[in-house]
Amino acid sequence: MLKDKYQKEIAEILSHYPVKRSALIPLLYLAQQDEGYVSEAAMKEIAQMLRLTPPQVYETATFYTMLNLKPVGKFHLQICKSLMCALVGSDTVIGWVKAKLGIGPGETTADGLFTLSAVECLAACGTAPMMQVNEDYYEQLTEEKFDRILADLRKDGTCSLKTGPFMWPEARSAK
Amino acid sequence: MSRHELILLKNMMQPGYTGSLQDYERAGGYQALRKVVGKVPPAEVTTTVMKSGLRGRGGAGFPTGVKWGFLPKDYQGPRYLCCNADESEPGTFKDRQLIERDPHQILEGILLACYAIGAESAYIYIRGEFVLGARILESAIAEARTAGYIGANILGTGITANVWVHRGAGAYICGEETALLESLEGKRGLPRVKPPFPATHGLYNKPTVVNNVETLANLPHIISRGPEWFSAIGSPPKSTGTRIFCVSGHVKRPGNYEVPMGVTFRELIYEEAGGMRSDKPLKAFIPGGASAPFLTPDSLDVKLDFESVAAAGSMLGSGGVTVMEEGTDMVWAALRLMEFFYHESCGKCSPCREGSSWLVQTMRRIVAKRGQMEDLETLVDLCKNIAGRTVCAFGDAEISPIMSTLKHWRPEYVRLIHEAEAANLITLKRPVARP
């Protein structure tokens, strides 16, 4: 039960809003953080917490692409395929995933490590091509960089190539 | 190398600037708030913003002070401010930089706006993918709370202003202000029918102002340095101040460039962004995010201000400038953007929901060399039946890529269809019913 496990977090979330329903998406995120996806049981529990009907929770959960209603791999590779990234090679990046991991968009590797999604614009057009892995952005991808990211993810669960606080161009080159 | 004075990006361009409260205060931060809170009547702050000529930086370009002025003066209940940080217009990545590098600049803007409109609560609606940005904002809020800028009794004035971060969950449409409000209320992000406008019936049906990140970031500077200073920058009287333009695509140095409004596309693309990445010349550019119609090199000397870009047949929009070199397939480019709009249509209005699907299928057929001449008429017919027939501006936006590429590069469409005819592939079974 989310209620017992995250009592403090839930109270904090609810305190932000004068109307309970506003806490719905934050609570769905909490459920997703807990299980890796939003399960039906979690949606029912959240409905009860917010005094909503389960369909009210479900209709909201199904609208938003970042809420996974099915389990995904440990590393969710989300590659932007919108025009700005496509102009500088995002389709090639999707090709690397196919060649190196054997999965296409919407598929998960047999070991459950990687899921690939081709997604729409993630606001990194000036540093394209890019991908988001779980919470982290990786930008200006090259094949070499991409290989290192995969290797580091397998080994350490993270990779130091991820973007920190974003600025492009960097101060030096811009003056 | 920019030769223009930076306003919004100035702090973060200083070596060693971390965006912490200490750094921000050292750079003169929170002086604007100290100057007005409890000292200058809120209505006067609104007047100052009106005088500055500041217009919304999110895309629509509505005058900010005027928007604030629509709030009912005599309403006693709560009012809300929402900071629109749902930056998701393809080609735009400026708010991300403002959030992650100088969060207090935005917070000060939010607090000034709260004071001006009498809001005790502000929500920063940030797109779900900006996990790092949300964390940075949250710790900035905690810092500002400790320092007495946020909370009950800010700066000892007895005024309350709370700021919360609310993460979206991956829906482009939530950048539309009424969809944002729906989403913030825990519902599907479907735009509301207007009127009533958020100014009177916004969040929880209360008077609400929704302002973009960059718009709010301008406020401390306007208050500190005065509306006359601000309104002299750019191309007054209608497009004042600077804008951060996000240059992407086939240029040498893509990135965020802050320049006064009114510089030309030529300067932005060839000087700031370093020109084309190879010896291939420029073929096309999008001046203001995916929703803005494509322009040709003939428009390079158009000024980057609201009126000039509109007169050139497009719009300044969100400031996302995407550059395409010779050799880019314009039908393919239009399809890519159409796929975006198809994916992001919220489904509320039939013309947009059904039309976007139909447009994508027709475009895919043409690109796959299975189109026929009548498909071009179908495209135009569909587009004309979407524009102006939807609740929000998404419908008008989604037809831009197709209509503008058809206008400027029709021969490319025709060539694909001729190739289809030559290959005699058009007898293949069609994937969808025809009108």
Interface residues (C-beta under 8 A of the other chain):
Chain A: H16 P18 V19 R21 S22 A23 L24 I25 P26 L28 Y29 L50 E59 T60 F63 Y64 T65 M66 L67 K81 S82 L83 M84 A86 L87 V88 E120 C121 L122 A123 A124 C125 G126 T127 A128 Q132 E135 D136 Y137 T163 G164 P165 F166 M167 W168 P169 A171 S173 A174 K175
Chain B: M1 S2 M12 M13 Q14 P15 G19 P78 E87 S88 E89 P90 G91 T92 F93 D95 R96 Q97 E100 R101 S121 R127 G128 E129 F130 V131 L132 I136 W164 H166 R167 G168 A169 G170 A171 Y172 S183 L184 E185 G186 K187 R188 G189 Y204 C246 V247 S248 G249 H250 R253 P254 G255 N256 Y257 A290 G320 T322 M324 T328 A333 R336 L337 F340 H343 E344 C346
